[in-house]
Amino acid sequence: MQSKNELHIVGICGSLRRYSYNHGLLRAFEQQLPDHIKFTLAEISEIPLFNEAREQPYPKSVLTLKELLDSADALVISSPEYNLSYTAVLKNALEWISRPSLQTNIVGKTVA
C-alpha cells in the first residue's frame, strides 16, 4: 500500500532484451532512489501488436499496464534508438495506453 508521502515511479524499457543497457539503466536508477520512492518496472513484452479490433475487451497485458500507469506519480522511459527513432515495442505500448476508450490516467504526469 502506497502512503501519501511515498512517490511511485514507473519505468518503461523500450528494449525486450532482459540484459539490455536500457534495462540496466532503469535498474541503476531504481538503486539510487531514496526509500520513500517506490519504483516499478513495467512489463511490456506480452502486449500484443496494436489492433483496433482487439480493443473490446482489452488484452489483460494492456489492462495491467494501464493499472500500473494509473498508480504512478511519474514515468521514466529508457529506450534504444532504432532507425533514428524509438523502438517499435515502445511505440506499440504507447499506442495501446493512449486509446481514448481505455482512459489511462497519464496526462499531466512527469515523464523523463
N, C-alpha and C positions, 0 to 999 in steps of 0.2 A: 504494500500500500504506500502510495506516494504522499509524503507530508506536504503541507502548504509551503514550507521553506525549501523543499527539495525540488531542484530543477530536473527535467527529464530531456535528454538529448538523444535523438535517434540518428544513427549513422546508416548511410546507404552506400554500398560499394558497387561501382559500375563494372566490376570485373567478377566473373564467376569462378575464377581460379581461387581455390582456398588459400593458397600461399602467395597471392599476388602482392605486389608492392603496395597497392592501394588498400588492400585488406590489412596489411601490416601497419600502414599509416593510421588507419582508424583504430586499431588496437593500441598503438602507441599513444594516440590522442586520449583514449579511454584511461590509460595508466596515469596520465598527467592530471586528470580531473580531481578536484577536491572531493572529499567524502560526501558532501551534501548534494552532489550532482550524480544522477542516475544516467547510465549510458546503455542503450540497447542497439545492437547491430541488426538491422532489418535483413530478412532473408528474401531475396527476390528471384532466386534460381528456379523456383517452382511456378512462377507466374507464367501463364500461357501467353503466346503471341496474341496481341490485341485483335479482337474480332467483335464488332458491334453486335453480331448475332448471339454472342455468348454473355451479354450483359444481364440477362434475366433468366435464371438467377446468376449473380456474380460468382466466379470461381472462389472457392474457400481461401486460396492463397492471396487473392486480391482483397478479400474482406479482412484477412489477418493483417495485411499491410495497412489497410485503412484504419483499423482499430489502433494499431501501433502509432501511426502518424497523428491520429486524433489525440492520443495521450501525450504527445511530445510538446515541449515548450520551444524547441529549436531543432533544426536538422543540420547534419554535416554530411556532405556528399564528397566522396573521393572516387575519381574515375580516370582510367587511362584515356588517352586521346587516340582515336582510330580514324584515319582518313580526314584529319583536321576537324573532328567533332567528338562529341561524347559517344559512348558505346550504344549499340542497339538495345542491349538488355536494360540499360538505364532509361533510354527513351521509352521503351515498352512499358516499364513500371510507371513512369510519369504519365504516359497516355492513359493507363488504367485508372490511376488515382485522381486524374483531373476530370473524369467524366462527371458532368453535372448531376446525373441521377444518383451517383454514389455519395455526393455531398461530403467529401473529405474535408476536414477542418484544418486546412494548411494555409489559407490566406492570412497574411499578416505575421506569420511565424518567421523568426530569424533563420536564415539559411547561409551556410558557409560552404 
